[in-house]
Amino acid sequence: MVTALLGGHVMAGAGTTGGFGPFVKSGELRLLGLFSSQRIKLYPDVPTLTELGYKIVAESNFMIIGPKGIPDQIVEKFQKASIEAMKDKSYGAVADKLWTVYEPILVGEELKKLMKETDLFNKEVIKSLGIKE
């Protein structure tokens, strides 16, 4: 997509910030709107699609998951270590260099709720397009 945009073959595209971030920074591409639920630190002046009047939120989520039945103490240990790592300044510096958004941090029931909401949203999109599951 980035190649097609830079080559003038298409007028717009959608993707993750990591793929086009350097080209936005250099001025070769212009970021028009964000799929996130709120404005992000990397692009504070860029509105969300919701702000632009479109009822669309489609955020990318990165998760650590494992097989069913992992003991609670192991899950808690992973959660605590993950949260601490993501709060570390060096993690943020690397994520910023990769043009990656890394907030908020959700665990447990909050993450399960987000996953269910995302699943329902995707099912509605599929249904509205007439695609059979």
N, C-alpha and C positions, 0 to 999 in steps of 0.2 A: 504494500500500500504506500509506504513512504517513497519508494522508487517511482511509483506511478504519479504521486503528487508532485515530487520534485521535477519529474519529466514533463509535467503539464498534461498528462494523459487523463487525469480525473480532476474534478474541482474540489472534492471533499472526501474524507474518509474517517473511520473511527478505529481506535486502537488503544493500547495501553501507553501510559506516559513514557515508559522505558524505550519504546521503539521510535518515538518522534521527538522526544525531549531535546536532544542536542540541536535538532533542526529548528525548533521553536526558539531556543536560546540564540542561535546564530541569525535568526530573522528570516530564514529560508521558508519556514512554514508559520502560519498563524493559528493559534489555538482559539477555536470559536466557542466551545462550551464543554462542560464536564458532565460525565455520567454520574458523578458522586452525589451523595445526599447533601453535601455542603462544600463550600469553597475550600481549596487546599492550600497549604503553605507554599508549595512550589509555584502556584499560579494564583495569587490572591486577587488579581484583577479580572480573572476569567470567571464568568457566571456559570452556575449549574444549568442543566437543561430545564430543571424545575423552575428556576428563576426566570428562564426565557419563555415560560408558559407551556412547556411540554411535561407531561406527567410520566417522566422516565427517570428511573434510578437503576443503574446496572453496574454495581461496583465489583471489582475483582477481589476475591478473598484468598489469602494464603493461610493454610491451616496445617497444623501437625495433627495427624490422625493415626490411629492404630486399631488393631483387631478388637472385637468385642471381648469383654471379660478381663481387660487389663485391671489389675488391682488398683483401688482408689489411691493408695499412697504413691504408686508409680505415676498415675495421671497427675496428681497434685505436684509431684516433683518436676515433671515435665512442664506443667503450667507455670510454676514459679520460676524455673530456669529460663523459660521462653520470655516471660514478662521482664525479668531482670536483664536479659540480653538485649531486648528491644529498647529498653530505657537507657542503655549505655550509649554515651556520646559517639563512640566509634562506630556502632551499628547505624546510628542516624547519619553519620558522615558518609558511610558507604552507600546507604540507601539513597541519600540525596544525590550522590555522584551517579547513581544508576537511574535517577529520575523515578524512584519508586516511592509510592505513598505507603506509609507503614503505621498509620493510626486509624481508628482506635484498636486497642487490644481487647479482644473478647475471649472469654473462656467459659466452660461449663454451660449453664442454662442460657446465658446470653448468646453464646455461639449457636447453640441448638435452635434458639428462637430465630436468629438471623437465617440459618440454613432453611428452616421451614418457610419463612417469609419469602426467601429467594425462590424456593421450589414452587410455591403458590404463584408468584409473579411469572415465572417461566412457563408454568402450565397455562396461565391466562394468555400469554403472548402466543403460545403454540395454538391454543384454541381459537384465538382471534384471527390467526392466519389460515385456519382451516386445515392445519396439519394434524394427521392422526398420530396418536401416541403409540 
